[in-house]
Amino acid sequence: MAGEQQTPLYNGYFHAWTKVEIVVNGKRYEGIKSLNHSATITKTKVRGTNQLPLGRTAGPADFTGDMEVYMSTSKAIVADLGDGFGNAIFDIDISYRAQPEDNLISDELIAATLTELGSGGQDGGDALTRKLKLDFMNAKIDGFWVVAPSDNTGAAG
């Protein structure tokens, strides 16, 4: 049944960060400490003179995210994007599976761009990282569009 949650059997495996693969603009990177992304659709209720709403608007969609990457990975991503990397447009593919024989689950961040780069570090044994904030135009989650391109055709005229 579609959408049915599969419960792992005894000694089953859940998806874990160690099984994640991240591809930026067709190139695979391993030095990703974290990656977060979200989609927000701001729908507004339309009210008339009734106590109950008449309906709601489709609302604008907004997509943002961030990655924390190790410095060597940040350097590689920036070099691969080249001069003007802050204006580069690229796709990010995120795929994961619990075990090699499991079905692949993938998310796609479409037409991403960097909006902020931050660096820092602290005393201790941890490797230095850089935080990259992202803005993107749409996303596919588990293979399904958040906003289907056919939903964005505008008014018929």
N, C-alpha and C positions, 0 to 999 in steps of 0.2 A: 504494500500500500504506500503511495507517495506521501512523503512527509512524515512517515511513521518513525519514531525514535527507536534505534536499535540499542538494546542494552547489552553491554559486553558480558560474555559468559564468565564463569569463574576463571580467574587469572587473565581476564580480558584486558585490552589496552584502550585507553582513551587517547585522543589526539594530544600531542605534547610539542612544545617548542622545538625539541631536538629533531622533529620530523618535518619542519617547515622549510620550504624553498622559496626564495624571493628573487624575482627576475625584474630588473629595471631596464627598459628599452631593449629587451632581448638578451641581456647579459645577467648571468647568475652571480649573486653575492652571498657570502656566508657570514660576514662579520656584522650581522644585524642583531643588536641586543634586544630591541623591542620594536614593534610596529603596531600602531593603533589607527583605526579609521572609522569615520562615522558619516552617516547620511541623515540630514534633517530636512523634512518637508513641512513647511509652515502653512498648515491649512487653517483657514478662518471660517468660522460658522457665519452663515448669512441669516440674519434675523429680520423678520418683518414685524407685524403687530401681534404675532402670536407669542405665547410663552415658550413654545418649542421652536427650535431653529427650522428654517425652511430647507436648509441644505448646508453645504460647505464648498469652499473654493478648492481647486486642485492645489493651489499654493506653490510658491517657489521652492525649489530643491537646492540644498547647499551641501557640499561634500568637503570634508577636511580630514586631515590625518597628521601623524607625526611618526618619525622613526628616530631611534637612538642607535647610532652605528659607531663601531670602533674607528679610530682615526685613520687607520690604513684603508678601511672600506670607504670612508668619506672621501679620502684622497682619490681612490679609484673611481668612485661615482662622479666626482667633479671632473676628473681628467677625461672620463668617457663622454660626459656631456659637453665638455670643451668650453672655449671662451663664450662668455654670455650665458653660462650655465644657469644663472638665476632666472633667465627668460626661456629656458629650454622647456619643451613640452614632451612628456614621455609617459608610457604606460607602466604600471607596476602589477605584476602577476604574483599572487601569493598562493601557494599550494601546500597541502599537507595531507598526510595519511597516518593512521595509527600504526600500521605495520605494512611492509612492502606489498603484501597480497591484498590489502584493503583498497577500496575504491578511492580515487583521488578526489579531494575536495579542493575547489579553487575559488578565489576571489580575484577580481580584476578592478583596478583603479584606473579609469580611463582619462587620458589627457591631463596628467598630473603636472604640477609645476611647484618649484620650491618657493615658499613665501618667507622663510626665516631660517637662518643658520645660527646655532649657538654652540659655543665650546666651553669646556670647563674641566676641572679635575679637582682632586683633593688628595691629601696625604694618605698613603696606604698602598696596598698592593694591586688595586684594581687598574685595569687598562683604561687609558683615556678614551673618551667618547665625544661625539658631536651630535647634537640634536637638530634634526631637520623637520621643519613644519611644511606641510603639504596642502595644496588646494587642488581639487580635481573636478572634472566636469560631470562624471557619472560613474556608476560602479555596477559590476555584476557580483552578486553574492551567491555562492554555490551554483553558479551558472545562470542565475536569473537577474535581469536588469532591475535596479532599484526604481528607475523611471524608464519605462520602455521607450525607445526612440519613436515608436508610432504614437505614443501618448503626447508627443511634443510637436505636433503638426500645426498648432494654432487654429484659428477660426477659419472655416471654409468660406471662400469668398467668391 
